[in-house]
Amino acid sequence: MSTHETHRRVTDRVLAVLNALSKADDLDVHELSERTKIPASTIYRILAATNDAGFTRRVATGRYSAGPGSIPLAQRYREHALKHSAVAQQLEKLVADSGELAAFLIPYGNEALCVEAVETHRTLRCSFSTGATQPLLYGATATALLSRLSQARRQRTYAHYDLDTSTIETIEHECNRAITDGYAVSTGVLDPGVWGASAPVIDADGALLGTVTIMAPELRVQGRTNRLIDMVCRTSDELSGGKA
């Protein structure tokens, strides 16, 4: 194994541990090993370093949780990545125009992570909170994100979920369609009766920043799908600086 590959493997393992702890109140080393497929002996070494750095902490005998070092990172992200690009304001405008939930999600490992969400006040509505995740595989959001990731990155995600060739081909077909259309749409893929539309947000250098997504009850979008898709695409254009 080359030096680069070794460093990449170490980095991936550290990130896998942090990712696992981001989804649970606390975990013991055995649970971390099961979730990350990393040997317990390696988990102990990783935790020794991340505890010292403040990114994890020991909360009880043999149990660990996210540490205070994660708070400044999250705060800097919200201040500089979200506020600077006016994500919250654009989502609020999208909700006001559409009457439906709007969210901004980013690729996070092998998942799509919600980093900002604005809900509608309608009685019947979809709900999706900041910090929620979903597999980076199916649905409008996942397709919009995957379509703008590199082939190598997509293949790592497929391998993570141990997908068969037929499933990969189906996902790749949806990604190609999203690239052509500039957006992705799905109905009932993750939750029955939920319609979604997503469009990627791209920075000035062509890198993927995330995706703007609308979620709505399927029964309420009949006759409105084109209009809602246009709204999502306009919002992604605004956040991309007109360079989607």
N, C-alpha and C positions, 0 to 999 in steps of 0.2 A: 504494500500500500504506500503511495507517495505521501510526502509531507503534507501536501495540499489536501489530499483525501483524509489523512489522519486528523488534521485540524478541522475539516468540515464535519467529520464524524463526532468529534468532541463537542463542537458547537451545537450540532443537531441534538445531541443528548442533553446538554444543558437546557436548551430551549424546550425540549420535550418535557423535562421535569417542571420547568416554570409554567408551561402551558397546562400541565395536569393540575398543578396547584391553583391555577387561576379559575378552575372550574369546581373546586370543592372547598368546604370550610377548612378541613385539614385531612391529611392522609398519613399513614405510616409508610415505612420504607417498603414493606411487602406490597402494599396497595400501589405505591408509585411504580414498583418494578412490574407489577401486572399490567398497569395502564400504559406504561411506556415501552415495555419489552426490553428494559435495560437491567442488567444484573444488579442485585442488591448491593454488592460491594462497590460498584461504580456509583450507584445512587448515593451511598454514604460519602464518597469523595466529592461528588457534585454539591451535596448539601453543606459540606464543610466550607466550601468556597462561597456558595450563595448566602449562607448564614452570615459569614464574616462581612460580606458586601451589603447585607441588609435586604436582599431581595427575597429571602425566605427566613423563617424563624421557627424555632422549636417551641411548640405550645404545650406539650406534655411529653411524658416518657415515650420516645419513639415516634412521636407524631409531629408533623410539620405543616405550616401554612404559608401563604404569601406574606412577605415582610414589608415593613414601612418604606423600603427603598423603591417599591413600585409606585408609590403615591406621587413623588415628584415627576417621574416619567409620564404618568397618566395626565398630570396637570399640565406639563409642558406640551403634550400632544394636543390637549383640548385648547390651550391658549394659542399655540402657533399653527397647528395644522387645521383645526376646525374653525376657530374664530377668524384667523387671518384669511381663510378662503370663504368666509361667510356661509358655511354649511348650514348652521342653525337657521339663519335668516332665510336662506333659499328654501329650506324644508318647510318653514312656517308659511311662506308664500305659496308653496305647492299645496299644502294642506288647505289653505284658505281658498285657493282656486279649484281644487278637486273635491274637497270635502272628505278626503280619505287619508289614511295613515301614510306618512312619508318617512323614509329612513335612509341613512347613509351607512353602508357596510363596506368592509375592507377584507381582503384575503388575509387570513391569520392561520399560518400553518396549513392544515388540510381542512379548514373551516372558513365560513364567512362570519365575520364578527360585526355586530351592530355597534357603532360608536356614537350614533346620534339618531334619535327618533322623535317624531312629533305626532301625537295622536289627534284624531278628530273628536269632537264632542258628541257625535251622533250616538244614539243608544245602541244601535247595531253597528259594531265596528271591529276591525282587526286590532290586535294588540301585539306590539313587539318592542321590548325594552332595551335600553342601552346595556351592553354586556352580553346580550343573548347571542348564541351561536347556532349555526346549522351546518351540516356537512357540505363541503365545497364540491357538490356533485350535481344535484337536481334542483329544479325550480329556476325562476327568472333571474334571481340574484346570483346564484351559483354559475349559471350559464354566462351571464354578462361578465362576471369576473374571470372565469376560466378562459373565455374567448380572447381575453387580452393578456393572459399569462403565457409564458414561453412553453413550447412543447415539452421541454425537459421538466419544467415545473408541473405541468399537467400530468405527465407520466409518473412523477413521484406521488402525486395525489392518488392516481389510479392504483398504484402499487400499495399505498397505505391502506386502501379499502379493499384490496385484493379483488379487483373487478375482473370479470371475464372479458374476452375479446369482443363479444357481441355487445355488451353493455358499454364498453369503451367506444366502440364505433357509433353507437347511438348518441352518446354524449358529444363526441367529436362532430357529428352531423349537426347537433344543436348549436355547438360553438361556431361552426362555419356559417350557419344561418344568422347567428347574432352578429357576426362580423359584417356580413353583407347588409343586414338591416340597420345596424347601429344600435340595436336594443334586443332584449329578450322578453318573452311573454310566457306565462304558464298559468294553468288552471287546475287546482286541486292536486298538485303534485306533492306538496308537503302536508297540506291540510285540506280535507274535503270542503268544497264550497268557497275556497279562497282564490281569488284572481290576483296576479301580480305582474308588474311590468318594471323592468330595470334597464338602465343605460349607464355605461361606464363613464367615469370622470378621468380625464387624461391631463397630465401636466404639460408644460411647454416643451419638455424634452421627449414627450411621447410615452412617459411612464404611467402606469396605472396607479391612480390614487384611491379609487374605490368605485362604488356604484350608487346611484340614486334609485330608490325603489319605492313604488306605490303598492300597497296591499289593500284589497277591498273585497267585501262579500260579493261572490259571483253574481248573485241576483240583482245587484245594484249597478253593474257595469254594462248591462245589455244596452246596446245603442250608444255607448259612451267610450268604447275601447279606443278608437282612433284618437279621440280628443284627449284621453288620459295618457296615451302613449306620447302624443305630441308634447304634453306638459312635462312628462318625465324627461324627454329628450331635450327640451328647452332648458330645463333646470341643469341637466348634466353639461350642456353647452356653456351655460353661465359659469358653472364651477370649473369648467375646463378652460375658461377664458376664450370660448368660441372655437376651441380646437379639439373637439371630440373625435 
